[in-house]
Amino acid sequence: MADGFDAFCAQILARPTWPGNLSPAALAGEFVRHFELSGFPRFDHLEHLVRQAGVGQVVEARLPDRLRGVHVGLRNGHYTIKYRDDDWDGGREHTVLHETYEILQEKFSEMCPSWRLPGKQRLCRMADRFAAAVLMQPEVFALFAQAAGLDVVALQHMYRRAYASVALRLVEVMHQQPMLVAVYDRCEEGEPSTWKDANDASVFRVGVAVRTRGFSVIPKGHRHSPSACPRQMVPRRHAPVLQGSAAWRVVQSGGPVLVERVAGCDLWGPGDLTVVARPVRWYGKLAKVALVAVPYRDRLLLEPQFGQGPLERVPMAFQVI
């Protein structure tokens, strides 16, 4: 084990790139190197790190609904990190790192009076990014992402992370590749085993939709036909599934869909896209749809997905999402 938690904080503060200039991903890289974490850190490793580095202890607890974790400062300067007693392993790992990031920020504030803590909501988002970056480290993640054809479902199975977290990390790591990634969630009451088998697109909503900077939107004032895709290429969170879209086709068929060419977007000259959307099943019921879109000229990047069993091929469409 490398030097403890306080030593790590002091080391970061002593650098020209003080904490205010370190993104959560950059701080995660420093954290991984300092504590010599493996490429796939698991819960027992993280629990051991928290104890050995002098942060405190990790315990399970019965927490209020919608609260995945919390940390409590103790009089001796240590902390107790609590995670939900009914959470899955991947969720526990994320929670430990999420709370560790927030503790880091508190330590920075104590050791450097000029450093101000971010607001609560912003701090929470940054902590999520930090946790994802530690659990899905960029060099190895990029190799797996390319080998999988940017397949969110395959990456989720490999890393055991939330689908939304994988989608966000995919865009962050593969930032030089123009692409859009979206995950649609089934918003239905009850356990998945009790859901109906009916293919009803109305119960699905956008859980996360993100793009790299290279994935441009239609210039303001551009004229486009009614059948062309809308100016806002990235759907908003909680937006419904649009009829005729790749996600809609997955809900209707229950299987993966390849839209070989989405025309009329006029993003990169010809402006066409290639889109793959894949189903996620829980207890045999369709629970999510994971979608990735890239410029048509880059369609070969998605090729590893084409051979994964039966795939409905749609030669041409005008609705992206």
Sequence and secondary structure as in RCSB ss.txt:
>XXXX:A:sequence
MADGFDAFCAQILARPTWPGNLSPAALAGEFVRHFELSGFPRFDHLEHLVRQAGVGQVVEARLPDRLRGVHVGLR
NGHYTIKYRDDDWDGGREHTVLHETYEILQEKFSEMCPSWRLPGKQRLCRMADRFAAAVLMQPEVFALFAQAAGL
DVVALQHMYRRAYASVALRLVEVMHQQPMLVAVYDRCEEGEPSTWKDANDASVFRVGVAVRTRGFSVIPKGHRHS
PSACPRQMVPRRHAPVLQGSAAWRVVQSGGPVLVERVAGCDLWGPGDLTVVARPVRWYGKLAKVALVAVPYRDRL
LLEPQFGQGPLERVPMAFQVI
>XXXX:A:secstr
  S HHHHHHHHHTSSS GGG  HHHHHHHHHHHTT  SS  HHHHHHHHHHTTSEEEEEE   TT  EEEEE T
TS EEEEEETT  HHHHHHHHHHHHHHHHHHHHHHH TT     HHHHHHHHHHHHHHHHS HHHHHHHHHHTTS
 HHHHHHHH   HHHHHHHHHHHTTTS  EEEEEEE  SS GGGS     GGGEEEEEEEE TTS    TT    
TTS  S  S  TT B  TTSHHHHHHHHSS EEEEEE S  SSTT  EEEEEEEEEETTEEEEEEEEEEEGGGGG
GGHHHHTSS  EEES BS   
